[in-house]
């Protein structure tokens, strides 16, 4: 029974942490997240395709660099590890912005009458709980939402304002 209680406390703390993180992103980068949300809402298929292609491409490059670095000397290992880590950090940042934009979109669709920060908060909670669902959330929903978010962030950088 104590394991269930500990797990529940961990889940609540993680929800509070991710919600606070997305609220801070929303406060600091409101224009970027609004653009990401708009693109994800208007072009989900294109966002998913662009997110999938870019994620696979850069993840493969990072994994190849890390695997080649394992079988080399210490100097070359450092030389190959640094770009791989930079690629992974950039992917994490783009995924973070994409998930924040998607949580804003989910909050706006589920709770249209609340304030923007409450929409973001409840959208994050709903998205996190839905993605925590075993198997369906882990292997279908989270990759789908994450790849749409990545594609929407990339499209937001390279599309012109209309």
Secondary structure, DSSP 8 states (H G I E B T S, - for coil): -HHHHHHHHHHHHHHHHHHHHHHHHHHHSHHHHHHHHHHHHH-HHHHHHHHHHHHHHHHHHHHHHHHHHHTS-HHHHHHHHHHHHHHHHHHHHHHHHHHHHHHHHHHHHH-TTS-HHHHHHHHHHHHHHHHTSTTHIIIIIHHHHHHHHHHHHHHHHHS---
